[in-house]
Amino acid sequence: MHSLKSQLESCLCLLDGGSNLNWLNVFCAEFLEFVNKLQKSINNQLEYDALEIICLCLTQIMICVRHLEYTIQTETASGSRIMASHHHFVDRIRVCLQRLCVALTPSAAAGTQNNATEGISYLKLLDSLLDSLAEFTIYNENRSLDSNTIDSPLEILNLSKQIKLQIDLLLGQTLSFANVALQQDKKALSALCQKVMRDCGAFQGECQLSPASLPRSSNISNQKLRAMTLEHALHQLEDYLNEALLRLVFTCLLDFQRISVDKIRNLLRCTRTEKSVATADDFIADFDVNLDRATQIGIFAIAFAPNLKIKTTVRSCLASFEYLDTSLIPSLHGNASDLHSELLEQHFNEEMSTFKTALHEIMDSRAFVGCYLHMLTTGIITAEKQFDKIQLEHLAQMGFYIVEHFQFSVNQKVLLQHENLQNFVRILRECKAILMCASQVQPDRILKRFKILRTILRKFHNSLAAAESKPAANEPHPHREETDICTEASYTPIQSLMASPSRSILYETQQSLRTNMFKRQTVVESIKLQHTIGSQTASLEISEILDQLTCLTSNFSGSLSGRK
């Protein structure tokens, strides 16, 4: 490990050495040499938890190097330096290299995984809880005292306390999600959390040390009843959270399309009137909330990810969002060149596209379609009471996310009746077309098209039912089979469950600067320079090195699979 850390120190020193393509080439060559050495050390010396943070850091470094290359190309085309962009990406590379140093230190590697925002996943906590409750729900009053199950009142008391701690963590994660969930889901999740707390309190009451005069068989029966009630409440919470999560995915995708960075920039550039300032404030606030929603969605997506590659992809997107959270919108307020904000915008759009792709690969197709079917039905009922064109436009746009979902080859495997999907696409386009001339069409005719859409969607949803008996590659596995998702030990001590879900993914950033540190300034209009970013590569050496790094990091997944 000493040689690896020495190589990392060399990479860190090179970061302060320049700002042109030659400097970036030298850094990439040095970093490639480090990764080659690292790959040879994987199977023998590194632990799985350290490998996850290593994969994340390598992915982030490659992303930042590519965007540093774009920055240098843009500087060449424009004839001006973009120092803010240089600092942004170099600082992120430096943080990642420092985290790699920590991950390669054996004493620190054990705690690496618990530093992530997602901490112990919701599924891991739920799985551990249900296993603990099973000690009570399978309780047999006639079993012998020398059996391996719990018998001592003190053991029962200690286990109930551990269950309480795990439930506190589970509810903490649930409420973190509820904080950014849709309004109707916030209330429902809050009520379900309160029900779990009440049932947990009743269960704990039955597990308290009871007087010797109380019949033991009666106490056992009460404990079993309370444990079963608590188990049922946990399943209710899990089911509703899964539904709320899918609804939030639709809303999040829609809002990122509706509230783009470019729209915010245009609002800030327009004439400074009271109305335009208020509109910009609303857009920025909505963008802020949507970024928080994407983070919560990503945390659950990591838990459902079927392999390390997709899990790392989602983590990398969340890490980019985390850093952009404090720099993207402030860059639109500054008086400096627009080039910096445009580079950050391009970076954000690429990461969002990658994030959406990963979500589509993770989500269960039938559940995704079923969620849209429910939202479509609810929307039609609402429109029948009070016609709202905008609401129907949003519903139609959400329908195209279903179409997009099945464009990925991994999701096409579950298609049993392609004709239903083709009919859905055809009617969906008709719905969008009729909304474009809504002022000339009776609302009943518009709703009729949406009802036909619902009928076809229901048929399509039913055609996917057969796929449930044969889980697809993208299908989230039940929490009881989570060993296929991550190779953590089946038993997790309660101390390791104490990871705070509020920590950062990778960068120790402060609270978003968008609203509390940056005041709006008059944006000076500047001549937009013509430049091309990303479509052409000025340095083949950098691109070739990055391609090699991509291949090397992909091999990490294969190495991990061989160790399972």
Buried (B, 14 or more C-beta within 10 A) or exposed (E): BEEBBEBBEBBBEBBEEEBEBEBBBBBBEBBBEBBEEBBEEBEEBBEBBBBBBBBBBBBBBBBBBBBBBBBBBBBEBBEEBBBBBBEBBBBBBBBBBEBBBBBBEEEBBEEBBBBBBBBBBBBBBBBBBBEBBEBBBEBEEEEEEEEEEBBEBEEBBEBBEBBBEBBBBBBBBBBBBBEBBBEEBBEBBBEBBEBBBEBBEBBBEBBEEBEEEEEEEEBBBBBBBBBBBBBEBBEEBBEBBBBBBBBBBBBBBBBBEBBBBEBBBEBBBBEEEEEBBEBBEEBBEBBBBBBBBBBBBBBBBBBBBBBBBBBBBBBBBBBBBBBBBBBBBBBBBBEBBBBBBBBBBBBBBBBBEBBBBBBBBBBBBBBBBBBBBBBBBEBBEBBEEEBBEEEBBBBBBBBBBBEBBBEBEBBBBBBBBEEBBEBBBEBBBBBBEBBEEBEEEEBEEBBEBBBBBBEBBBBBBBBBEEBBEEBBEBBBBEBEEBEEBBBBEEEBEEEBBEBEBEEBBBBEBEEBBBBEEBEEEEBEEEEEBEBEBEEEBEBEBBBEBBEBBEEBBEEBBEBBEEEE
